[in-house]
């Protein structure tokens, strides 16, 4: 059982994208949801090249005015980190977002991890290894963590793969729905990633009883065992954000609000 003292280690947040509003309006709305922080993709008005020193200062002030902090920056990619095409440009793009994350405070950048390579000398495997070593070295130098979104592979496979990199800035973003939707047990794979988790997304999924497939649903309406999940996060000593997200649905903002209300029972003081 997770008690109130243990739960104080977690902070509740949300991603801004489901709110479907300009950045200022989205931050104001998030402030009304009563969370501690927000995660936003570094695109549009938040793209590094469009957010100069003055803009970065204004964004920090805007967040403070709504009693929020930036939990992480998202780094969406058109092609994966294992794609050879435009590799140098992609690395530079991620580097710029890592620097932005340092300047804005969270020092945490969420990037999708492609499927873990099974053949070490495959061209995509070589590319992914080169890119992660480059970005990890950059992260170590500036003090920004790359928290890789996982779920395509088992937690054991991800853990073993990341153990090959001698750095401190590579971690994972754990999302139970990512595992569920890819046919993996969320709780088993959470335990396998102990010591590697730098960020947590809260999404839910439901497995169809007939087809066996799974689909995303609002947090609290699916098959994720949240009480056990939070107890496991406590047992592996995770301290950080639980960020509610919603990728699909007719009213994602309403689902995020419901998810926050549902998770408050597990997160003390928020």
C-alpha positions, 0 to 999 in steps of 0.5 A, spaced: 500 500 500 502 506 498 501 511 504 501 519 504 508 520 506 511 515 500 506 519 495 509 526 496 515 524 492 511 524 486 508 530 482 502 531 478 503 534 471 500 534 464 502 534 457 499 541 453 498 538 446 491 535 448 489 541 450 489 544 443 490 551 445 496 556 443 501 556 448 499 561 453 492 559 453 494 552 454 499 554 460 493 558 463 488 552 463 493 547 466 494 552 472 486 551 473 487 544 473 491 544 479 497 540 477 505 542 479 508 542 472 507 541 464 510 538 459 510 541 452 513 539 445 519 544 443 515 546 436 512 552 434 512 558 438 517 553 443 521 551 437 529 553 440 530 557 434 524 561 435 525 562 443 530 567 444 533 569 451 527 574 452 522 569 450 525 564 454 525 568 460 518 570 459 516 563 458 519 562 465 515 568 468 509 565 465 509 558 468 511 561 475 505 566 474 500 560 474 504 556 479 507 551 474 514 549 472 516 545 466 516 538 467 520 536 460 520 538 453 518 533 448 522 532 441 517 529 436 521 527 430 519 525 423 524 520 422 527 515 428 534 516 431 536 510 427 535 513 420 541 515 417 538 520 412 539 527 415 542 524 421 547 530 422 541 535 422 537 531 426 542 530 432 543 538 431 536 539 432 535 534 438 541 538 441 538 545 441 532 542 444 536 539 450 540 546 451 533 549 451 531 544 456 537 546 460 535 554 459 528 553 461 529 548 467 527 541 466 533 539 464 529 533 461 528 531 453 523 526 451 525 523 445 522 516 442 526 510 442 526 506 436 525 498 436 532 496 440 536 493 434 538 485 434 543 485 429 549 490 432 552 491 425 545 493 421 546 500 418 540 502 423 543 499 429 550 503 427 546 509 426 542 509 433 549 507 437 552 513 434 546 518 435 545 516 442 553 516 444 553 523 441 547 526 444 549 522 451 555 525 451 552 532 449 547 531 455 553 529 460 556 536 458 551 540 459 547 537 464 540 535 460 537 528 460 535 524 454 529 520 457 527 515 451 520 513 450 520 506 450 514 500 450 516 497 443 521 492 446 521 489 453 524 493 459 529 487 460 531 488 452 531 496 453 535 495 460 540 491 457 541 495 451 542 502 455 547 498 459 552 499 453 553 506 454 557 509 459 554 515 460 549 518 466 544 522 461 540 516 458 534 514 461 527 512 459 520 515 459 516 510 462 508 509 459 504 503 461 500 504 455 506 504 451 507 497 453 500 495 454 498 497 446 505 493 444 503 486 447 507 487 454 505 487 461 506 494 464 508 492 471 513 487 469 516 491 465 516 497 470 520 493 475 525 491 469 527 498 468 528 500 475 534 505 476 533 507 469 526 511 469 527 518 469 520 520 467 513 517 467 507 518 462 500 516 465 496 513 459 491 507 460 489 502 455 484 497 454 485 490 451 479 487 447 476 481 450 475 478 443 480 480 438 486 481 444 488 487 441 488 494 445 486 501 444 488 507 448 483 510 453 482 515 458 487 514 465 482 510 470 478 507 464 483 501 462 486 495 464 492 499 468 493 497 475 494 504 478 495 502 485 500 497 484 503 501 479 504 507 484 507 502 489 512 499 484 514 506 483 515 507 490 519 501 491 524 502 486 525 509 488 522 513 483 522 521 484 519 525 479 513 527 475 507 523 473 505 527 467 498 525 464 497 524 457 492 523 451 494 521 444 487 519 441 479 521 443 474 525 441 475 530 447 482 529 449 482 535 454 476 532 458 480 526 458 486 529 461 482 533 466 479 526 468 485 522 469 488 528 473 482 527 478 483 520 478 490 520 479 490 525 485 488 519 490 495 516 489 499 523 489 499 527 495 499 534 496 497 536 489 
